Amino acid sequence: MQRISSCATPQLRSALPLVTPQEDAIDVDPSARMADLESSPHDPVVLHTMSWSDEFAVACVEPTTGWSLRRLASGDGIRNVVEIGTGLGVSGLWLLQGLAPNAVLTTIDAESDHHAMARQSFAAAGFGPPRTRLITGHAGQILPRLADAAYDLVFVDVDEDDYPMCTVAAHRILRVGGLLVLHRPAPDVRLSAPEWTATTIGPELLCATKT
């Protein structure tokens, strides 16, 4: 995600030759992974990606927040999701676990290094194209290219200064009744009527329905 990219990028670039997409960087047997998902809240691919995030100082959501994202993504009618701030893919993995098999996650990050590693995590979890669409670029440049009222859920995890811009863009691209989810938003971010019906989920997520 964008908030820590300046300090993480040099480390990631030096590490990428060791974990190129052609290599089996995350080696998890699919049947074993499904068994783990059924018996434990800790998916091995999520754990591996969290470990990567810690190693390269890339912020990611905590498991309790991830479970909330998974539950939100499993709601009725959630088919097209936008994530702003991919990081190394932790929050994207949680969202994909909750989404229906025919749903698509579009995830945006300014750092191509982040996407190179997130793509490996998604593939290891069985979520390659067309389930995932990774777009590299600053949110301010990418969001205007997304269609109006075309998305069911938008998850935002960016620099504090970018929340107002992302909130305005989310209102445009969400359908009526669509859900906006903000991770640790800036204190001055307000989601209120008549544009939004807001609620708080746990200590880290502010959610609002487009009205």
C-alpha positions, -999 to +999 in steps of 0.1 A: +000+000+000+011+035-006+017+046+030+050+028+034+062+024-002+091+048+000+110+028+027+100-007+014+109-003-023+147-007-021+144-039+000+117-053-023+137-047-054+167-065-040+146-094-029+125-099-060+151-120-080+148-146-052+111-149-055+103-144-092+069-154-105+085-184-123+095-199-090+073-216-065+079-189-039+049-200-018+046-237-019+013-247-004-006-279-014-042-269-023-058-298-005-038-291+026-047-254+024-084-262+023-081-284+053-063-256+072-090-231+062-117-255+076-099-262+109-080-229+116-086-192+111-050-189+098-047-196+061-011-207+054-009-184+023-021-154+044+004-163+071+032-164+045+022-131+030+020-115+064+055-128+071+067-112+038+050-079+048+067-079+082+101-087+066+098-058+041+081-034+065+049-033+044+019-026+066-010-051+064-043-058+081-044-079+113-062-113+112-092-099+131-096-072+105-091-097+077-119-118+090-142-088+090-132-081+053-139-117+044-173-115+060-182-082+042-170-096+009-193-126+013-224-105+013-252-109-012-246-093-046-209-086-040-193-094-074-170-065-084-146-052-057-120-025-058-091-025-033-070+008-031-037-001-016-027-037-024+004-039-002+018-075-007-017-089-009-028-097+026-061-078+026-067-089-010-064-126+001-090-120+028-114-104+004-109-131-022-117-158+004-151-142+010-160-134-026-181-157-047-163-178-074-175-155-102-165-123-084-135-102-094-110-082-073-095-051-089-066-040-067-045-008-071-011+001-058+015+027-068+044+002-064+050-025-091+072-043-065+042-048-043+022-062-072+049-086-082+048-102-047+010-099-043+005-117-077+025-146-063+004-147-031-028-147-051-016-174-074-005-196-045-040-192-030-056-202-063-068-167-072-052-159-105-067-141-135-096-136-142-104-135-104-078-108-099-069-076-118-038-057-105-034-022-118-002-003-110-004+034-105-014+061-081-050+060-071-056+095-082-046+085-118-063+051-118-097+057-102-110+082-128-107+054-154-131+031-135-167+031-146-195+048-127-218+027-104-200-005-115-187-018-082-203-034-052-175-029-026-145-006-023-118-012+003-094+017+010-060+015+028-039+044+018-019+074+031-040+097+053-039+125+027-054+103+001-086+093+020-107+123+009-099+118-028-106+080-025-138+085-007-152+109-034-141+085-061-156+055-043-190+072-042-189+076-080-178+041-088-201+023-063-236+013-072-264+025-049-263+002-019-226-005-025-202-007+005-172+015+012-147+002+038-119+024+051-090+009+071-078+032+098-091+064+081-078+098+089-095+115+118-111+141+096-128+117+073-166+119+076-191+096+059-225+110+065-260+115+051-272+121+025-244+104+006-236+076+031-251+055+059-220+048+081-211+023+108-180+011+125-168-025+125-142-031+152-114-006+160-100-004+125-128-004+099-152+024+091-179+012+067-206+031+048-234+022+024-239+045-006-274+060-005 
